[in-house]
Amino acid sequence: SSSKSQVIPRQGQSGELESSMPAARLNAALAGWVRKCRLQNSYDAAVAKRLGLRSVSDCGKRASFVLDLQQHDCHAFSDLGQNFVHCGILATAIAGCTTLTASLNDPEERTSVTTDLSVSYMSSARVGQVIRIDTNVLGIGGKLAFMEAHVKHDETDRVIAVGRHTMMFVGESGKATDFVNFPSTFDV
């Protein structure tokens, strides 16, 4: 298979985990976020449970995630047979991926809330396609994190959407990935 189809397995999945520390930390945070989304039956769960980490570079400041698009991601107003993916799925993927990347780049590892999320849609995506969400840390300061994401068709690199995400740090130091060890009394 081509290198585009390779995904870094999450903890607990078969395969080898990328050896870099930023990739291992981001992969552990992704696995924890997925687990918390499922336990809380969160809105993010529809995206989180299918998200895969493709790569991490630039000391963790850039990351690529992949998401396979399924029928329940469709916009209800699409004509039958077109199966266009709803813009909310893309916005949710952008917000989740940029939050994970920003959280692991904050030296204090604080939790954050979104202050601004803007998405420009340039193309459509359809059921059965795989999209790639490339995140980039634009800047992290004392109170705010500035992120950018490009959503692309994984096979063609055609840009589907570009998002900008600003987050304000609100939590205590060391709490950004508390969900990694989120307690559960039942298996998910």
C-alpha positions, 0 to 999 in steps of 0.5 A: 500500500502507498504511504498515504494509507499508513496511519500511526496505530493508537495505543491498544491497536496493532502495529508499531507506534511512531518512535518520536516523543511528540507522536507518542504523546499526541497518539496517547492524547488522541486515544484518551480523547476518543475514550472520553468522547465515547464514555460521555456520548459526546458530540465529537464521538462521531469524528473522534472514533474514526480519526487516525494520526498520520504523522507528526513533524516540526517537534510536534507543531505540525500533525496530520490526521485522517478520517474516512467519510461515511454515510452518516456524515452526509448533509441531509439536503444533498441530492440522492446519490451525491452524498456530500459530507456535512460542513459540520463534520469538517468543522468538528474535525478541524476543531478536534485536531487543532485542539489536540495539537495545541494542547500538546504544544502548550508548555504548561499543558492547560485546558482551553476553550474556543474563542474563534473558529472560522472555516472556509469551504473550497470544495466538497467531500463525499462518502467513501473518501478519506480526508486528511486534516493537516494542523499547524501551530501558528503561535502559542502565548500566555493566554491564547493559542492560534492554530490553522488546519487544511482539510484535503482529499487524501489521495489528490491533495485537493483542498476541501477547507481551511480553518483557523482556530483560536483558543484561550487557556482557562485551566490549571497547568498540566490538565490539558490531557487529563482525559488520557487517564479518564476513569471508567467503570466499564469497557468501551 
